[in-house]
Amino acid sequence: MLDAIDRLGSFGRAASALGKVPSALTYSIRKLEDDLDVLIFDRRGYRAALTSAGKLLLDEGRRLLEHAASVEASIAQAAKGWEPELRIALDAILPWAWLEPHLAVYFKEACPTRLRISEETLAGSWDALADGRVDLVIGASGDVPNSAQFGSQGLFDVTFLFCVAPAHPLARATDPIASADVTEFRGVAVADTSRRLPLRTTGLLSGQDRLVVPNMRAKIDAQIAGLGAGYLATWFARPEIKTGRLIEKRVDAPKPVVGLVVAWRANARGRALDWWRERMRDAKPPK
């Protein structure tokens, strides 16, 4: 009622829009004032105006109306099997640009479930899934912590290149570089985001000094700056090698190929989850 009066500018027009007679609307407003023990309209002027309490009631009421409409839409959506929200963790081994075309198709098909996307690294991907912070992980690696707790499917393999800046001492070393020589120089690694599961490191040698950075972009930039050496997924390394900002070096014990997976909690259900699982079955690696 307050919304109609405010939008339409008068009790008469609001009553007509609501299918009431003006006296019935006036009675309802007075009863509301009595129930709340506040004055909603100041009637001293030619035209009734909302009091400060009335304005607050109207603002909060509009939020309730919007929320009610949202709940109604969510209920209808849930009845058709769509989740209100799907939380996806994209592992840092995959670039954001790789995910964008998949998102474009999802939205083009007018899938109603909202998406919330975060980034995890190494054991952090499994940890986020186990802890219930996300519903789906894209690009997880390593052994599944508890095969009964998770469902998973293969995504694709990732290969790595050992890269250094042109000014780094290892840039002048003869290929293949011995592991003992690599150990003498600092390695750059992305921090594992796990909160509960044991932290993992990858691509570092025992006894090697290390610089741990917050994300993949920071790792690439640190290696370009000559702050350390390290392995990069081929899709991260090749553009930098092409521009000359990094140099690929061969080592005597290269990092093995790693298989990536898509994973979800075994008891999870929903059409949005099913959409992404199916979409990832034919996903190609980043170029």
SVG drawing of the C-alpha trace seen along z (x, -y; Angstrom):
<svg xmlns="http://www.w3.org/2000/svg" viewBox="-14 -22 91 66">
<polyline fill="none" stroke="black" stroke-width="0.4" points="0.0,0.0 2.8,-2.5 4.6,-1.6 1.5,-2.3 0.8,-5.6 4.4,-6.8 4.6,-5.8 1.2,-7.1 1.2,-10.2 -2.2,-10.0 -4.4,-7.8 -7.1,-7.9 -4.9,-6.6 -3.3,-4.1 -6.7,-2.7 -7.7,-2.4 -4.6,-0.6 -5.0,1.8 -8.7,2.4 -9.8,0.7 -12.0,-2.2 -10.1,-5.2 -11.8,-4.8 -10.6,-1.2 -7.1,-2.2 -7.2,-5.1 -8.5,-2.7 -5.7,-0.2 -3.1,-2.9 -4.5,-4.1 -4.6,-0.6 -1.0,-0.1 -0.1,-3.3 -2.0,-2.0 -0.3,1.4 3.2,-0.1 2.4,-3.1 4.0,-5.5 2.7,-8.2 3.4,-7.1 1.8,-10.1 1.8,-13.7 -1.8,-14.9 -1.4,-18.5 -0.8,-19.8 -2.9,-19.8 -1.4,-16.4 -0.4,-13.7 3.4,-13.2 5.4,-10.4 7.0,-11.0 10.7,-10.0 9.3,-6.8 7.1,-6.3 10.0,-6.7 12.0,-4.1 9.0,-1.7 8.6,-2.2 12.3,-1.6 12.4,1.5 9.1,2.7 10.4,2.4 13.4,4.5 11.0,7.1 9.0,7.0 12.1,7.5 13.3,10.3 9.8,12.0 10.0,11.8 13.5,13.3 12.4,16.1 9.4,16.8 11.7,17.0 14.2,19.2 11.4,21.6 10.2,21.9 13.8,22.4 14.4,25.1 11.2,26.9 12.8,27.3 16.0,28.7 18.2,25.5 20.3,24.6 20.0,21.0 23.8,20.7 26.7,22.8 30.1,22.1 33.0,23.0 36.7,23.0 39.0,22.6 42.4,24.0 45.2,21.5 46.8,23.9 44.2,22.7 43.9,19.1 40.7,17.1 40.6,16.4 40.2,20.2 37.0,20.2 35.4,17.2 34.0,18.9 32.4,21.6 30.8,18.9 29.5,17.2 27.8,20.4 26.3,20.9 24.7,17.4 23.7,17.6 21.6,20.7 19.9,18.7 20.8,21.1 19.1,19.4 21.6,20.6 23.9,17.8 27.6,18.5 30.2,17.6 33.7,18.3 36.8,18.3 40.4,19.4 42.2,22.2 45.7,23.7 47.1,27.2 45.5,29.0 43.4,25.9 41.1,27.0 40.3,30.3 40.2,28.5 37.5,26.0 35.4,28.9 35.8,31.0 35.0,28.0 31.9,27.1 33.2,23.7 32.6,24.7 30.4,27.2 32.6,27.8 36.4,27.6 37.8,27.3 41.5,28.2 42.2,30.0 45.4,32.2 47.0,34.8 45.4,37.8 41.8,37.5 41.8,37.1 38.7,39.3 37.4,41.1 34.1,41.9 33.5,38.2 34.1,36.9 33.0,37.6 35.5,36.7 36.2,36.9 39.3,36.3 39.8,32.9 43.1,32.9 46.9,33.1 49.2,30.2 52.9,30.1 55.4,27.7 58.4,25.7 61.3,24.6 61.7,20.9 64.0,18.1 64.5,14.4 67.1,13.6 69.3,11.9 69.0,14.8 72.3,16.8 70.7,20.0 69.9,18.5 73.6,18.9 73.8,22.5 74.4,25.3 71.3,27.5 70.3,29.8 70.9,28.2 71.7,30.5 69.3,30.6 72.3,29.7 72.8,26.5 69.1,25.6 69.1,26.1 71.6,23.3 69.0,20.7 65.8,19.6 62.6,21.1 59.2,19.3 56.1,21.1 52.4,20.2 51.1,20.6 48.8,23.6 45.4,22.2 44.5,25.2 43.2,24.5 42.9,28.0 44.5,30.5 48.3,30.8 50.0,28.1 51.7,29.2 54.5,27.8 55.4,28.7 58.3,28.1 60.8,27.3 63.8,29.3 64.8,30.4 66.9,27.8 66.2,25.1 65.5,21.6 62.0,20.5 59.9,17.4 56.2,18.1 53.8,15.7 50.0,15.4 48.9,16.3 50.0,17.4 50.3,13.9 52.7,13.0 54.7,16.1 55.1,15.3 56.0,11.7 58.5,12.7 60.2,15.0 60.2,12.3 61.8,9.9 64.6,12.5 63.6,13.1 63.7,16.8 63.3,19.7 60.6,22.3 58.2,24.3 55.2,22.9 52.3,24.6 52.9,24.4 49.9,22.1 51.5,19.6 55.0,20.0 54.7,19.8 53.4,16.3 56.2,15.0 58.8,17.0 57.5,15.7 57.9,12.1 61.4,12.8 60.5,12.0 61.3,15.6 63.7,18.2 62.9,22.0 65.8,24.1 66.0,27.9 66.8,29.7 68.0,33.2 64.9,34.1 61.9,32.3 58.7,32.0 56.3,34.8 53.0,34.3 50.1,33.7 46.5,34.9 43.8,32.4 40.3,33.3 36.9,31.8 35.6,32.8 32.4,32.3 31.0,33.6 29.5,37.1 26.1,36.1 25.7,32.9 22.8,32.6 21.5,29.9 21.1,29.0 23.7,26.3 26.3,28.8 25.2,31.3 25.6,28.6 29.2,27.9 30.1,31.5 28.9,32.2 30.5,29.1 33.9,30.1 33.8,33.6 34.9,32.1 36.9,29.1 40.1,28.5 43.3,27.2 44.2,23.5 46.2,22.6"/>
</svg>
